[in-house]
């Protein structure tokens, strides 16, 4: 009997929770109306757990929204502690690449460039080949015309919330292709879930932290209250 995975995606404005096995997604709850994860994610999880008993919890581990990642991680840890099941951390950017790969037919000369919006001209990004191998590591990147010179001979497919920043820089370059309206989903975590579960690559619940890439900054209001 194949393992059941509870998949939790809260790293972006999409709140998505699914139950799946190696054959695919069995049930999914999603909402893309904005950062309402604190209210929605526990409700989605409770609904799914009424019908299914997972063998592992899989969390989208970042990079992404600091608050969203904290909410998803806390929820995932609580379930793992309560049910005494393992936690699997899935790269958010790798999940994006897996998700796009399932939607399009790609050639061997193609590289996938998922981008998540950060501050100003900065994005969180990485580069993957069509088999899921990491060609450029996960990193925060301030975009300019030279950002991808090292792989300029490849066909690069840019997508995700940060790709809008790249369009003005590379729209005239035939090596760049842009995919609009790509949204994250818990279903994209499944390939990593299967790989890591079969290899017993589980996280230490006491020490695991998501990949924030940047420290959370609290800004002080300049308005005088009195």
C-alpha positions in Angstrom: 0.0 0.0 0.0 1.5 3.3 -1.1 2.2 6.1 1.4 -0.2 9.0 1.9 1.3 12.5 1.9 -0.3 15.6 3.4 1.0 18.4 1.2 1.0 22.0 2.6 1.8 25.1 0.4 1.8 28.5 2.1 4.8 30.2 0.7 2.9 32.4 -1.7 -0.5 34.2 -1.8 -2.0 30.7 -2.6 -3.0 28.6 0.3 -3.1 25.0 -0.8 -3.4 21.7 1.1 -3.7 18.3 -0.5 -3.6 14.6 0.2 -1.8 12.4 -2.3 0.0 9.2 -2.9 2.5 8.1 -5.6 -0.3 7.9 -8.1 -1.3 11.5 -7.8 -3.5 13.9 -5.8 -6.5 12.4 -4.2 -8.1 15.6 -2.7 -7.1 19.2 -2.6 -8.3 22.5 -1.0 -7.0 25.8 -2.4 -7.6 29.5 -2.1 -5.8 32.2 -4.1 -7.4 35.3 -2.6 -4.3 36.5 -0.8 -2.4 36.0 2.4 -5.1 34.4 4.6 -3.1 31.4 5.5 -3.5 31.6 9.3 -7.3 31.4 8.9 -7.5 29.0 5.9 -4.7 26.5 6.2 -5.9 24.9 9.5 -9.4 24.6 8.1 -8.2 22.9 5.0 -6.0 20.5 7.0 -8.8 19.6 9.3 -11.2 18.9 6.4 -8.7 16.6 4.8 -7.6 14.8 8.0 -11.3 13.9 8.6 -11.1 11.4 5.7 -7.4 10.5 5.5 -4.5 9.5 7.8 -1.2 10.6 6.2 2.1 8.8 6.6 4.1 12.0 6.3 3.6 15.8 6.1 5.3 17.7 3.3 5.9 21.4 3.7 6.8 23.9 1.0 10.0 25.0 2.7 10.8 28.2 0.9 11.9 30.7 -0.2 8.8 32.8 -0.1 6.5 34.8 2.2 8.1 34.9 5.6 4.8 34.9 7.4 3.3 32.2 5.1 6.3 30.0 5.7 6.1 30.3 9.4 2.4 29.5 9.4 2.8 26.4 7.2 5.8 25.2 9.2 4.1 25.5 12.6 1.0 23.7 11.3 3.1 20.9 9.7 5.2 20.4 12.9 2.1 20.3 15.0 0.6 17.5 12.9 3.8 15.6 12.8 4.2 15.7 16.6 0.5 14.8 17.2 0.5 11.9 14.8 4.1 10.8 15.3 4.8 11.0 11.5 7.8 12.4 9.7 8.2 15.9 8.1 9.5 16.3 4.6 10.8 19.7 3.4 10.3 20.4 -0.3 12.0 23.3 -2.1 9.4 25.8 -3.2 11.3 26.7 -6.4 11.9 23.1 -7.3 8.2 22.5 -6.8 7.5 25.4 -9.2 9.8 23.8 -11.8 8.1 20.4 -11.4 4.7 22.1 -11.8 5.6 23.9 -15.0 7.3 20.7 -16.4 4.0 18.9 -16.0 2.2 21.6 -18.0 4.5 22.0 -21.0 6.5 19.8 -23.4 10.2 20.9 -23.0 13.3 20.2 -25.0 16.7 19.1 -23.5 18.1 22.6 -24.2 15.5 24.2 -22.0 16.1 25.5 -18.5 13.4 26.4 -16.0 13.8 29.7 -14.1 11.1 30.0 -11.4 11.1 33.5 -9.8 9.4 34.7 -6.6 8.9 38.4 -6.1 11.1 40.0 -3.4 11.9 43.7 -2.9 12.4 46.2 -5.6 14.3 44.5 -8.5 15.1 41.5 -6.4 13.7 38.0 -6.8 14.2 34.6 -5.2 15.2 32.3 -8.0 17.1 29.1 -9.1 17.6 27.4 -12.4 16.6 23.7 -13.1 17.0 21.5 -16.1 14.1 19.4 -17.4 15.0 16.5 -15.1 14.8 18.6 -11.9 18.5 19.0 -11.4 19.6 22.3 -10.0 21.8 24.2 -12.5 21.9 27.4 -10.5 21.4 27.3 -6.7 18.5 29.0 -4.8 19.4 32.6 -4.1 18.1 36.1 -3.8 19.0 38.0 -7.0 18.9 41.6 -8.0 18.0 41.4 -11.7 19.9 43.2 -14.4 20.7 42.5 -18.1 23.7 40.2 -17.1 21.9 38.1 -14.5 21.9 34.9 -16.6 25.0 35.4 -18.8 26.5 32.1 -17.6 23.6 30.1 -19.2 22.8 32.5 -22.1 23.2 29.7 -24.7 20.2 27.9 -23.3 16.4 28.5 -23.8 15.3 29.9 -20.5 11.6 29.8 -19.4 10.9 32.4 -16.7 7.7 32.1 -14.6 6.3 32.9 -11.2 5.5 36.2 -9.4 9.0 37.6 -9.9 9.1 37.1 -13.6 7.3 40.3 -14.3 10.4 42.1 -13.2 12.5 40.2 -15.7 10.3 40.9 -18.7 11.5 44.5 -19.4 15.1 43.3 -19.2 14.9 40.3 -21.4 11.8 40.6 -23.5 13.9 41.3 -26.7 16.1 38.3 -26.1 15.1 35.2 -28.1 16.6 32.9 -25.4 14.0 34.0 -22.9 10.4 32.9 -22.8 7.9 34.0 -20.2 4.9 32.1 -18.8 2.2 34.3 -17.3 -0.2 33.5 -14.5 1.7 30.6 -12.9 0.4 29.9 -9.4 1.8 27.6 -6.8 -0.1 24.5 -5.7 0.4 21.8 -3.0 0.2 19.3 -5.8 3.6 20.4 -7.1 5.3 19.1 -3.9 4.5 15.5 -4.7 7.6 14.6 -6.8 9.9 15.7 -4.0 7.7 14.0 -1.4 8.0 10.6 -3.1 11.7 11.0 -3.6 12.5 12.0 -0.1 10.1 9.5 1.5 11.7 6.6 -0.4 15.1 7.8 0.8 14.0 8.4 4.4 15.1 12.0 4.1 13.1 13.5 6.9 13.6 16.7 8.9 14.4 17.0 12.6 11.2 18.5 14.0 13.0 20.3 16.8 15.5 22.1 14.6 13.8 22.5 11.2 13.4 26.0 9.9 12.1 27.0 6.4 14.4 28.7 3.9 13.7 32.4 4.5 16.8 33.7 2.6 16.3 37.1 4.4 15.5 38.1 7.9 12.1 39.4 8.6 12.1 43.2 9.1 9.6 45.1 11.2 9.2 48.7 10.0 8.3 51.5 12.4 5.6 53.8 11.4 6.6 57.4 10.8 3.2 58.8 11.7 2.9 60.5 15.0 0.2 58.9 17.1 0.0 61.7 19.6 
